[in-house]
Amino acid sequence: MALQTSAEAPVPVGRISRLIGEWIDRLGGVWVEGQITQLSRRPGAGVVFFTLRDPSQEISITVTCYRAVFDQVADVVTEGARVVVHGKPEWYAPRGQLSLRVAEIRPVGVGDLLVRLERLKRSLAAEGLFAAEHKRRLPFLPHRIGLVTGRASAAERDVLENARLRWPAVSFAVRNVAVQGVHAVSQVIEAVRLLDADPAVDVIIVARGGGSVEDLLPFSDERLVRTVAGCVTPVVSAIGHEPDSPLLDLVADVRASTPTDAAKRTVPDVNEELTRVAQLRERARRATEAFVDREERGLVGALSRPAMADPQRMLDDHEARLAEYRQRARQSLGHRLDRAADDLRHTVARVRALSPAATLERGYAVLRRPDGSVVRDAAGVSEGEELRARVAEGELAVVAKGAVAPPA
């Protein structure tokens, strides 16, 4: 029902604002297309603000959304991007301001494609397919290079010509495939698998010139990424130009900015290597000469020492010292022997003085019975008993005639 008003019975502005808000609340959720301007993402804020503008008309609407909603497309949506949003119109009655509370944002055209690629990129990265520890080093000098590229393309020419200019002996196994269109993914995968299975191929280059995001889309295909991740042979990605970055660049062992750069990274320059060899030879020569000069100076210094200038002098010193030691040893031994001889003579004299033989030499005799016992008491000898008398020089057989009285 229309609102009944007149000049005599006007409606306050506040009521009109509330009525507009009630009518807008009945609209529910709507899909709106426009261009993002005045994007505001304050650090730490939970809400993102931007203006959605109609490029064909000078009209726009304020949009608010939670940060979690915007973060899902933040990598590909910036100011100026065209998007489709789903939200609910809201009317702020105190200010009479219309806004749109958004719950979903979808990029339009290339933006939508980039969002899908970004989601695939995050999923594959979470599996570890892009991890640096899985990257293999390229051989220093590959004998045979596998090249996957378009037939008679500029990328093929750039790789072959630059590689052969750098190292003329290098050989290639070229596999020409479709590099865009519906058959590109399957043909590139088949070529990579065949080259990876060839033991003569040392490295594989996948090359293509520049193009739009849609043209380079086959090189972000999940099947191709997983195929390259499973290769045993190192893979070099040379897709497009420097700004282009398909997912193949992330999974390949080496990412080249252009096909020409791929040739430079894969094949060494023969002139640079010859120059490096010459430099190393020169460094080795200088190091050898410095070593010889140092050793010669050391030898001259050693020869200038007194021991080397007159080695006989050192021997003479040792000989004199040895003679002195010998003389001292002879004197010490002589003294010890003299003292030992004196001690021995004294001991012999004492032994002789205490020996029974000395007593016998003074005219005494020792009487013994036949059993060897010594006669100590004359009363113990019976008359007629046979005895043996030991004198200083020999023994005598005697017969006892009886005991006699000792002399007065």
C-alpha positions in Angstrom: 0.0 0.0 0.0 1.3 3.4 -1.0 2.3 5.7 1.8 -0.4 8.5 2.2 1.3 11.9 2.6 0.4 15.5 1.8 1.9 19.0 2.3 -0.2 19.2 5.5 0.8 15.7 6.7 4.4 15.0 5.7 6.4 12.0 6.7 9.7 12.5 8.7 12.9 11.5 7.0 13.7 8.9 9.6 10.5 7.1 8.9 11.2 7.1 5.2 14.6 5.7 5.9 13.2 2.9 8.1 10.6 2.0 5.4 13.3 1.8 2.8 15.3 -0.5 5.0 12.3 -2.7 5.6 11.7 -3.0 1.8 15.4 -3.8 1.2 15.4 -6.5 3.9 12.7 -8.3 1.9 15.1 -8.6 -1.2 17.2 -11.5 0.3 20.5 -12.5 -1.3 21.4 -11.4 -4.8 24.3 -11.9 -7.3 26.0 -8.7 -8.4 28.7 -8.1 -10.9 31.1 -5.2 -10.8 34.6 -3.8 -10.6 36.5 -3.5 -7.3 37.7 -0.1 -6.3 38.8 1.5 -3.0 39.8 -1.8 -1.5 40.6 -1.5 2.3 42.2 -4.4 4.1 43.4 -3.0 7.5 45.9 -5.2 9.3 44.2 -7.1 12.2 40.7 -6.1 11.1 38.2 -8.9 10.7 36.2 -7.1 8.0 37.2 -6.0 4.5 35.7 -2.9 2.8 35.6 -2.1 -0.9 33.4 -0.4 -3.5 31.7 -2.3 -6.3 31.5 -0.1 -9.4 29.5 -0.5 -12.6 32.1 0.3 -15.3 29.3 1.2 -17.8 27.7 3.7 -15.5 28.8 6.1 -12.9 27.3 4.2 -10.0 28.7 2.1 -7.2 27.8 0.4 -3.9 29.8 -0.1 -0.7 30.6 -3.7 0.0 31.6 -5.4 3.3 32.7 -9.0 3.9 34.6 -11.0 6.5 38.3 -11.3 6.0 38.0 -15.1 5.7 35.7 -14.6 2.7 38.1 -12.2 0.9 41.3 -14.2 1.7 40.0 -17.1 -0.4 40.5 -14.9 -3.5 43.0 -12.4 -2.2 45.9 -13.8 -4.3 44.1 -13.0 -7.6 41.7 -10.2 -6.8 43.0 -6.7 -6.5 41.7 -3.2 -7.3 40.3 -3.0 -10.8 39.4 -6.7 -10.9 35.9 -7.7 -12.2 34.1 -10.0 -9.8 30.7 -11.6 -9.2 29.6 -11.4 -5.5 26.7 -13.0 -3.6 25.4 -10.9 -0.8 22.5 -9.3 0.9 21.7 -5.6 0.5 21.6 -3.7 3.8 20.2 -0.2 4.6 21.8 1.8 7.4 18.8 3.9 8.4 20.6 6.5 10.6 22.7 7.6 7.6 20.4 6.5 4.8 23.2 4.5 3.2 22.9 1.3 1.1 25.6 -1.4 1.3 26.0 -5.0 0.4 27.1 -7.7 2.9 29.0 -10.3 0.8 29.3 -14.0 1.6 31.0 -15.2 -1.6 33.3 -13.6 -4.2 34.1 -15.1 -7.6 36.6 -13.6 -10.0 35.3 -13.2 -13.6 37.2 -14.7 -16.6 40.9 -15.0 -16.0 40.5 -14.2 -12.4 38.4 -17.3 -11.9 41.0 -19.4 -13.7 43.7 -18.1 -11.5 41.7 -18.9 -8.4 41.4 -22.5 -9.5 45.1 -22.7 -10.2 45.9 -21.2 -6.9 43.8 -23.8 -5.1 45.5 -26.6 -7.1 48.9 -25.1 -6.3 48.2 -25.1 -2.5 46.9 -28.7 -2.7 50.0 -29.9 -4.5 52.3 -27.9 -2.3 50.7 -29.5 0.8 51.6 -32.9 -0.6 55.3 -31.8 -0.9 55.6 -32.0 -4.7 57.3 -28.6 -4.8 59.6 -29.2 -1.8 63.2 -28.1 -2.4 64.6 -31.4 -1.0 63.1 -33.3 -4.0 64.9 -31.2 -6.5 67.7 -33.0 -8.4 70.9 -31.3 -9.6 71.6 -31.1 -13.3 74.6 -33.0 -14.7 77.6 -30.8 -15.4 77.9 -32.0 -19.0 74.9 -33.8 -20.4 75.7 -36.0 -23.4 72.1 -36.2 -24.6 69.3 -33.8 -23.8 65.6 -34.6 -24.2 63.6 -31.6 -25.6 59.8 -31.5 -25.5 58.5 -28.6 -27.5 56.3 -27.5 -30.4 57.2 -28.4 -33.9 59.4 -25.8 -35.7 58.7 -23.4 -32.8 60.8 -20.4 -31.7 61.4 -22.2 -28.4 62.9 -25.3 -30.2 65.1 -23.0 -32.3 66.3 -21.0 -29.2 67.2 -24.1 -27.2 69.0 -26.0 -30.0 70.9 -23.0 -31.3 72.1 -21.7 -28.0 73.0 -25.1 -26.7 75.1 -26.0 -29.7 76.8 -22.6 -29.7 77.8 -23.2 -26.1 78.8 -26.9 -26.6 78.8 -28.1 -30.2 79.2 -31.8 -29.2 75.9 -31.9 -27.3 73.1 -34.1 -28.9 69.3 -33.8 -28.6 66.4 -36.2 -28.6 63.5 -33.9 -29.7 59.9 -34.8 -29.2 57.5 -32.4 -31.0 54.1 -32.1 -29.3 51.1 -29.8 -29.2 51.9 -27.1 -26.7 48.3 -25.7 -26.4 44.8 -27.1 -27.0 43.0 -30.2 -25.9 45.8 -32.6 -26.9 48.7 -30.7 -25.4 48.6 -32.3 -21.9 48.5 -35.9 -23.1 51.2 -35.4 -25.7 53.5 -33.6 -23.3 53.0 -36.3 -20.7 53.7 -39.1 -23.2 56.9 -37.4 -24.5 58.2 -36.8 -20.9 57.6 -40.4 -20.0 59.4 -41.7 -23.1 62.4 -39.5 -22.5 62.5 -40.4 -18.8 62.6 -44.1 -19.7 65.5 -43.6 -22.1 68.8 -44.2 -20.2 70.8 -42.2 -22.7 68.9 -39.0 -21.8 70.6 -37.1 -19.0 68.2 -34.2 -18.7 64.8 -33.2 -20.1 63.7 -29.7 -21.1 60.1 -28.8 -21.6 60.0 -25.5 -23.5 57.4 -23.2 -25.0 57.2 -19.6 -25.9 55.1 -16.9 -24.3 51.3 -16.8 -24.3 48.2 -15.9 -22.4 47.2 -17.6 -19.2 44.8 -19.8 -21.2 47.5 -20.8 -23.7 49.9 -21.8 -20.9 47.1 -23.7 -19.0 48.3 -27.2 -20.1 51.5 -26.7 -18.2 49.6 -26.3 -15.0 47.6 -29.5 -15.5 47.7 -31.8 -12.4 48.5 -34.9 -14.4 51.5 -33.3 -16.0 52.7 -32.0 -12.6 52.5 -35.4 -11.1 54.3 -37.0 -14.1 57.2 -34.6 -13.8 57.3 -35.1 -10.0 57.8 -38.9 -10.6 60.6 -38.5 -13.2 64.0 -40.0 -12.4 65.7 -37.8 -15.0 66.1 -34.1 -14.0 63.6 -31.8 -15.7 64.0 -28.2 -16.7 60.9 -26.0 -17.2 61.2 -23.2 -19.8 57.6 -22.1 -20.3 56.8 -18.6 -21.5 58.7 -15.5 -20.3 59.9 -14.3 -17.0 56.5 -13.2 -15.6 54.8 -16.5 -16.6 54.7 -19.1 -13.8 52.8 -22.3 -14.6 52.8 -25.0 -12.0 55.3 -26.9 -14.1 57.9 -24.3 -13.0 57.3 -25.2 -9.3 57.6 -29.0 -9.7 60.6 -29.0 -12.2 64.1 -29.5 -10.8 65.2 -26.2 -12.5 63.0 -23.3 -13.6 64.3 -21.3 -16.6 62.9 -17.9 -17.4 63.0 -18.5 -21.2 64.0 -21.3 -23.6 67.3 -19.5 -24.2 67.9 -19.5 -20.4 67.1 -23.2 -20.3 69.9 -23.9 -22.8 72.4 -21.8 -20.8 71.5 -23.5 -17.5 71.7 -27.0 -19.1 74.8 -26.9 -21.2 78.1 -25.3 -20.1 79.9 -22.8 -22.4 82.9 -24.4 -24.0 84.8 -21.1 -24.1 84.0 -20.3 -20.5 85.2 -23.8 -19.5 88.4 -23.4 -21.5 89.0 -20.1 -19.9 88.3 -21.6 -16.5 90.7 -24.5 -17.2 93.4 -22.0 -18.3 92.8 -20.0 -15.1 93.1 -23.1 -13.0 96.2 -24.2 -14.7 97.7 -20.7 -14.1 96.7 -20.9 -10.5 98.2 -24.4 -10.2 101.4 -23.2 -11.8 101.7 -20.2 -9.5 100.9 -22.4 -6.5 103.6 -24.9 -7.5 106.2 -22.2 -8.1 105.4 -20.6 -4.8 105.7 -24.0 -3.1 109.1 -24.7 -4.8 110.4 -21.3 -3.9 109.3 -21.7 -0.3 111.0 -25.1 -0.1 114.1 -23.7 -1.7 114.3 -20.9 0.8 113.8 -23.4 3.6 116.6 -25.6 2.2 119.0 -22.6 1.9 118.2 -21.6 5.4 118.8 -25.2 6.6 122.1 -25.4 4.8 123.2 -22.2 6.3 123.0 -23.6 9.8 126.3 -24.5 11.5 125.3 -28.1 11.8 124.8 -28.4 8.0 127.7 -26.1 7.1 130.2 -28.2 9.0 128.5 -31.5 10.0 131.9 -33.0 11.0 132.1 -30.5 13.8 129.0 -31.9 15.3 130.5 -35.4 15.1 133.7 -34.2 16.6 131.9 -32.6 19.6 130.0 -35.9 20.1 133.2 -37.9 19.8 135.0 -35.7 22.4 132.0 -36.0 24.7 131.9 -39.8 24.2 135.7 -40.0 25.0 135.2 -38.0 28.1 132.3 -40.3 29.2 134.5 -43.4 28.5 137.4 -41.9 30.6 135.1 -41.1 33.4 133.5 -44.5 33.3 137.0 -46.2 33.2 138.1 -44.1 36.2 134.9 -44.8 38.1 135.1 -48.6 37.4 138.8 -48.6 38.4 138.1 -46.9 41.7 135.3 -49.4 42.4 137.5 -52.4 41.5 140.4 -51.1 43.7 138.0 -50.6 46.7 136.6 -54.1 46.1 140.1 -55.6 45.9 141.0 -54.0 49.2 137.8 -55.2 50.8 138.5 -58.7 49.5 142.1 -58.8 50.9 140.9 -57.7 54.3 138.2 -60.3 54.2 140.7 -63.0 53.2 143.0 -62.0 56.0 140.2 -62.1 58.6 139.1 -65.5 57.2 142.6 -66.9 57.4 143.1 -65.5 60.9 140.0 -67.3 62.0 140.6 -70.5 60.0 141.6 -73.8 61.8 144.3 -74.2 59.2 146.2 -71.2 60.6 146.1 -72.8 64.0 147.5 -76.1 62.6 150.3 -74.1 60.9 151.4 -73.1 64.4 152.0 -76.7 65.3 148.7 -77.8 66.6 146.9 -81.0 65.5 143.3 -82.2 65.5 142.5 -85.7 66.6 139.5 -87.5 65.2 138.0 -90.9 65.7 137.4 -93.2 62.7 133.8 -92.0 62.6 135.0 -88.4 62.1 134.2 -87.1 65.6 136.8 -84.8 67.1 138.5 -85.7 70.4 137.9 -83.0 72.9 138.7 -84.8 76.2 141.7 -87.1 76.8 139.7 -89.0 79.3 137.3 -90.1 76.7 140.0 -92.0 74.8 140.7 -95.5 75.7 144.2 -97.1 75.6 145.0 -98.7 72.2 142.3 -96.7 70.4 143.2 -95.8 66.9 143.0 -92.1 66.0 143.8 -89.8 63.1 145.8 -86.7 63.7 145.3 -83.7 61.3 148.3 -81.5 61.1 149.0 -78.5 58.8 150.4 -80.7 56.1 148.5 -84.0 56.0 147.2 -86.6 58.5 148.8 -89.2 60.8 147.5 -92.5 62.2 148.2 -92.8 65.9 147.4 -95.2 68.7 146.5 -93.9 72.1 148.6 -95.3 75.0 146.6 -93.7 77.7 146.1 -90.3 79.2 149.1 -88.3 80.5 149.2 -85.5 83.0 149.5 -82.0 81.5 152.9 -80.3 81.9 153.3 -78.3 85.1 
